[in-house]
Amino acid sequence: MNSSDKYVNPFAEVALSNITREYPYAAHHLVPSLADVVPAVEKHPAFANSFDWHSSVHMHYLLASLLDTEEGRTASWRDQALEVLTAHLSEENMLAEAAFLRDSPSWERPYGWAWAVELNRVLNSSGTTELQDLGKNTQVLTETVFDPVTAWLPKVSEPVRHGVHSNTAFGLRRILIGARAADRRDTIDAIAAAARRFFAEDAAWNFTQERSGHDFLSPGLCEADLMAEVLTEDEFASWLPGFLSELDPESPALTPVKVLDPTDGQQSHLYGLGLSVAASVMRLGPKLEAIAEKREDANLMAQAKGMLTRVDALMAPGLEAAVSDEYVSSHWIATFAWEAVNTQRGNSSHHARTR
């Protein structure tokens, strides 16, 4: 069991360092002409830092999240964090970032889109006045995501099931949660319809062979996470056990992968894989337990409890890498680490209340 409190200060230091570090920077967008070859900050006045655009967006999200913790409210870095966020997330900068998204409709789709929505959501829900004010600025960025999502999904014939940025289910789940918070019914309906079309008939996912050497997501667990948001309670109770029927505590998908070369940016994705899998298991395991209890199914209950025993081992390598000196890891992993430890704390609080 990991206490989230002890990670607030080190993760905040990592986030602050990342969003104030301009280079190295990977600009992944199309360059239509020589005139377009300019410093990244000219195109991305807010997010030309933390190695690449999407990592910058979710490091801003992480820092805003940490500011709202009990530790963050009295931390020595609080004033600096608010100053940097206020400068980066200004109305002028957000209009520029939104304009770039509009002009590049498939760029950062759906991963960067999802984190832009998450950033706006956490700002809007913050208990800190300064962050709430920044949420008014980032709203334009979120609206610039909701509109193309709604237009794009009906034209998508198949989802992307890779364990990297292009994974459809991972992005859609986060955009869906943000769309609900923003009451964007058109986007909610488009995501729900697409998710049902893509995934409702899936069963017995192959968790033995799904992962590859540069995954940071489990395609199967991302799909299950999304369907937990889309299906009704009864539908999900029918769908989830069949989908997870090939998953057990000894499955490779629930076993940490050793990173042999931490300097390899692709291989270091595997640190994030352990963290994202752990977070998914902590969301899905209790749901599977509830289904098993209702069915009085001892085997299903054993499966659910067994999955949850793997969480600490999955998280351990990523928690260390999140605050390491190796930039290919530390420019992004702390966000996934924070989600995992926060999910673990939420699960522990729920279990304590229901015992």
Secondary structure, 3 states (H helix, E strand, C coil): CCCHHHHHHHHHHHHHHHHCCCCCCCCCCCCCCHHHCCCHHHHCCCCCCCCCHHHHHHHHHHHHHHHCCCCHHHCCCHHHHHHHHHHHCCHHHHHHHHHHHHHCCCCCCCHHHHHHHHHHHHHHCCCCHHHHHHHHHHHHHHHHHHHHHHHHHHHCCCCCCCCCCCCHHHHHHHHHHHHHHCCCHHHHHHHHHHHHHHHCCCCCCCCCCCCCCCCCCCHHHHHHHHHHHHCCHHHHHHHHHHHCCCCCCCCHHHCCCCCCCCCCCCCCHHHHHHHHHHHHHHHHHHHHHHHHHHHCCHHHHHHHHHHHCCHHHHHHHHHHHCCCCCHHHHCCHHHHHHHHHHHHHHHHHHHHHHC
